[in-house]
Amino acid sequence: MRQGWDAAKHRHVVLADSNALPPRDYLQTMLAAFRDDTALVISMPIVRARGLLGDVECAVLNTFQARWQYGAEAIGIGFAQART
């Protein structure tokens, strides 16, 4: 991701999972919410899935990952979130 970030020549950069299938107006909707003081936007995923493996993913993303990320942010440690 670093090479892409360094090469970006646009005002806004969106990093998203390769398996993400957002609505067609996703970027327009997100950019419409930006203001002059907007810096970095991240949202915790709320995962819904079916089956045993889906349940495991939900348990990790909806509980443990969110807690670690909020905790890291609280003490000033950076982290990465794969979803926009």
C-alpha positions in Angstrom: 0.0 0.0 0.0 2.9 2.3 0.7 4.0 2.5 -3.0 0.4 3.4 -4.0 0.1 6.0 -1.3 3.4 7.6 -2.3 2.4 7.6 -6.0 -1.0 9.1 -5.4 -1.5 12.5 -7.0 -5.1 13.1 -6.0 -6.6 15.0 -3.1 -8.4 12.0 -1.7 -7.2 8.4 -1.5 -9.5 5.5 -0.7 -8.0 2.1 0.4 -10.5 -0.7 0.2 -10.4 -4.5 0.3 -10.2 -6.2 -3.0 -13.3 -8.2 -2.1 -15.4 -5.1 -1.2 -18.4 -4.5 -3.4 -19.7 -1.1 -2.5 -22.7 0.6 -4.1 -22.0 2.6 -7.3 -22.3 5.9 -5.5 -20.1 4.9 -2.6 -17.2 7.3 -3.2 -19.6 10.2 -4.0 -21.5 9.6 -0.8 -18.4 9.4 1.3 -16.8 12.5 -0.2 -20.0 14.5 0.3 -19.5 14.1 4.0 -15.9 15.5 4.0 -15.3 18.9 5.3 -12.2 21.2 5.4 -11.2 19.8 8.8 -11.6 16.1 7.8 -8.3 14.3 8.0 -8.5 10.5 8.4 -11.7 8.6 8.3 -12.0 5.0 9.5 -15.0 2.9 10.4 -15.1 -0.3 12.4 -16.7 -3.1 10.3 -19.8 -4.6 11.5 -19.7 -8.0 10.0 -22.7 -10.3 9.2 -22.0 -13.7 7.8 -23.5 -17.2 7.6 -22.0 -20.5 8.7 -19.3 -21.5 11.1 -16.4 -19.6 9.5 -18.6 -16.6 9.1 -19.5 -16.7 12.8 -15.8 -16.9 13.7 -15.1 -13.9 11.5 -17.9 -12.0 13.1 -16.7 -12.8 16.6 -13.2 -11.5 15.8 -14.1 -8.4 13.9 -17.1 -7.3 15.9 -15.4 -7.8 19.3 -11.7 -8.3 19.6 -10.5 -6.3 16.7 -12.6 -3.3 17.5 -11.4 -3.3 21.1 -7.8 -3.5 20.1 -8.1 -0.7 17.6 -10.0 1.6 19.9 -7.4 0.9 22.6 -4.5 1.6 20.2 -6.0 4.9 19.2 -6.5 5.9 22.8 -2.8 5.6 23.6 -1.6 7.0 20.3 -0.5 3.9 18.5 -1.4 3.7 14.8 -3.2 0.9 13.2 -4.6 -0.1 9.8 -8.1 -1.0 8.9 -8.7 -2.9 5.7 -12.2 -1.5 5.1 -13.1 2.0 4.4 
